[in-house]
Amino acid sequence: RYTPTMPLINNPNLKTVNQIHDFVIDKIGEDGVTIHISRSYSTLKTDVERIKFIRQLMKAYNIVIPFIASKKDDNKSEVLRNKGNESYKNKQYETALLLYNESLALAPDGSKSLALAYGNRSALLFQIKKYAAAMLDIQQAKASNYPEDLLVKLDNRRLKCILHLNNVTNEEHQRFETNPLLNGSNHEIPCASAALSLEFDVNFGRRMVAKHDIAPGSILVEESPFTCTLAFELRYSRCSNCLRKSYNLIPCLNCTEAMFCSTECMDAAFSHYHRLECAILASIKSLDLSKIQFLSFRVAIRALTFFNSDINALKKSVDAIEKHMESNSKLAGFSKDSNGELKYISNTYDAVHCLVAHSEIRKVSDLFYRGVVAFTLVMILQNNMDIINNFNDDDTDFFGSLILHHLQTSSCNMHTLSELADNSCQDQQLGNGAFPVHSLFNHSCSPNVSRYSFYECGKIIMKTIALLPIAAGEEIFDNYGYHYAILSKEERLKTLKDQYYFDCQCTACTENYPLYFSLPHIEEYPLTTVPKEAYQKLESHDREFALQKLYVYLNQLSVVSNLSPYPSKQLCDLQEAAKQCLAILTKEVY
């Protein structure tokens, strides 16, 4: 093991993971041991060995990660509330709502600032005619010891809300509901359709295949994540647990970095991950982690709480999972249900741990960088979390190796959670999630399905919907972000190889499908062309039009696919129109 020739002084400018990594690389270069370190690291075979190596290196260079407290602050809360009041007066209601939410997040529990922020937010909600939401905030304000001399204003507002609610039949749009899983639930993979079969190919590994013909619009998977993360920039507008937008977000009682749509979501988050993250979220935020890096950390935390924070039980389980994976590749990630039957269950850690990491083909520099990220997170945990403080060195190295493992699996397997952005045809990224069943789908540059996020029963759910007729025996193909219609074959092959480590052999690549503007137009079927007026309605997020046309487009996809060769402009347009309809209908209306 390499030891620097002289001790180094702590560098207070090391804040982000990239700064910490670059500092280590620079010091190794200055000491003239780059080749030695690279060769030594390349000989390591396990993630535990890699973490031990990084730990010794970080210790040798005396690197300290600054702790940033996530403290409630009455003064800052008041400043934010006053800024919210100014935005409210200027009729900048969306800005005012965010400022009131942040004010709530910073207000100490039981403080006057907390009650006033609830009261002010209720006034805003009344102004934008969200009367039911305003009523909830009035209740919260009163429960938070709202000043007695101002209670008359609250009571008057409450009475006005009741009057308005009596005159309004329904404040909300009707929620879009899909059909149930095609043919019911799969015996082996409960959240997948019984119309699918998991098969194993010597060259391509596991793949999902249709047992019989599947029509466009069929629901093939509906899966809750093992865990998910909210994008940091949305923490004052959406629930940290279910990612849903809410007018009545309530703050974590201890930290300033998480808000929830309900006490149920708050309790679920605390049970699954937040009790271990709460005190260190501000420090983690300062590391400027990527969304995938944060999700990798969250997966490791959720793995620990899945075993009631018993590190020895987690170690024992991981050992059993990996032995099972080595003995039977097709059944990797399967676990016994309550009846003792082997199934691929997405809310168990078995399925998540077995996702492919590609450790054996990653560059040394890639593994080193991920090792530094993993150990940086371990250092924050070690210094500021009671449970980790009780770990011995082996426990700490094991947990660091778990983070490192998921830093590798996440880049190839985790999924973006998104919904249609306001006033746009583009998606807004809400966060990321671990969906092990969806990870079973292989990529095609010409996919036959698409994924959508739904909110059901207080949880976010990802559903896969068929967007082309799929014949019996045909594989179900997702798209990993690189579509033949908008990217050249050369671009697709390079990016897929760089990120996912495979050479794409899908039909679009092997048959050299042209870009969209070079696709053939089938003149014999003019009625299948999506008119300009339809695009305009879809661009304006017309829900009624989307609901009316969705199944028209899906039916036309079936007809045109049987009559004309794929690809064609009509088929491509019909797919995109159906996708836009689904994006509009699955977007939450607040």
C-alpha positions, 0 to 999 in steps of 0.5 A: 500500500502506498503512503505519502512521504509527508503529511498533508494539511486538510483542504477546506476547499474540498466540498464536492465529490469531483473536487475530492476526486481531483485532489486525490488524483493531483496528489498522486500525480505530484508524488509520481505514483500514478502508474503504481496506484493504477496498477495496484487498484487494477488487481483488486477483484472485489468492491470491499477490496476497492473500498479498503484501498480508497480508505487507506489512501484518503486517510494517508492524504488526511482528507476531511469532509466538512459537515454541514448542519441542516438546522432550523432557523427562525430568522431565515424562515421569517425572511423567506416568508416575507419574500413570499408575501412580496411575491404574493402582493405582486401576484407571482403566486408560484414563486410565493408558494415555493418561498412559503414552502421553504419558510416552512422547511426552515421554521423550528417545530412549534415556532410562531414562524411555522404557524405564520407560514401555514397561515400565509400559504392558506391565503395564497391557496384561497386566492388561487381557488384551491379551497380544500387545500387552504382549509388544510393549511388553516388547520395546520396553522391552528395546530401550530399555535397560530397567534390568537390576535390573528385567529379571526382572519383564519376563521373568516378565511375558513368560512369563505372556503366552506362557502366556495366548496359548497358551490363547487362540485369537484375541484379536481379533474378526473384521474386517468385510469388504465386497464389492468395488467394484460391477462392478470399478474405473472406467476413468476414476476407478480408486477408483470403481465401474465402475457409475458415470459422471462427467457434466457439467451446464452448471448444476450442473457435474460429477456422478456418475451410475449407469450401471445399477440399483444395489442397497442395500449396493453399494460405489461408491467406496473411496478413500485420502486424499491426506492426512489429519490426526488431531484434536489431542486424540487424539494420545496415543491414535491413530496420527498417520498412519493415525488407527488406535487402538493399544495400542502407539503409538511416539513420534516421536524428535524432537517430543512431538506425534505418535505412530505405530502402527508404524515403517511409519506413522512412515516414511510420515508422515516422508516425506509431511509430518512431517519438515517439521512436526515442529519446529513442531507445538507452535507450530501447536497453540498457534495453536488452528487449526480442524480444517479449517485444520490440514488445509489446511496439511497439504495444502499441505505434502503438495503440496510433498513430493509434488514432493520439496520442489522448490518450482519443480517444484510451481509448474510443476505448479500452473501446468499444472493451472490451465491444464488446468482453464481449458481443460476444466472436466469434466476438471479434476484429471485427470492422465496415468497410467503408460500416458499415459491421463487419469484422475482419481487421488485420490493425485495433487495434480492432483485435490486442487488443482482442488477448488472454492474459491469465491474469486470469491463470498467476502466480502472479510472472509472472504478477509482472515481466511483470508489472515491464517491462511495468512500466520501459518502461513508465518511459523512455517514461515519461522522454523523450517524449513530448506526454507522458509528457502531460499525467496526472497520469491516462493517464500514468497508462492507457498507462502502462496498455496497454503495460502490456496487450500486454506483455501478449498477445504477448507471445501467439499470436505474430509471428516470421518473418524469412527467410532462412539463408545464406549457411544454411537450418535453418531460420534466425529470422528477427523480430516479428510481430502482425498478428491477423488473423494468431493468429486465427489458433490453434496449432497442432503438425502435422500441415497442413499449413506453414507460409512464409514471402514475400516482396510485394509493399514495405511491409512484408507480411505473407502468409499461404500455405497448405502443406497437402490435407485438407478436407471440414470441417477439421480445419486449423492447424498451428504449434507453434514450437513443431512438433511431428517428432522432439520432444517427446509427453512429451516435447511437452505437457509440453512446450505448457502448460507452454507457451500457457496454453493449453493441446494439444489434436491434433491427433499427441498427442492423437494417439501418432505419433512416432518420425521421425526415427520411422515412417513407410516407405510405400514400395509400393510407392518407387517413392515418396521418396525424393532422396539424390541428391534432398536434396543436391540441396535444401541444396545448395539453388538451386532456379531453382531446387526449382522452378522446384520441388515445385509443383512436391512435392505438387502434390505428397503430394496429391497423397500419402495422398490418398493412404497411412496412415498418418504419414509416412516417405514419407509424412514427407519427401515430406512436408519438401522438399516442405517447403525447396523449399518455403523457398528458393524461398521466400528468397530475392536475393540481 
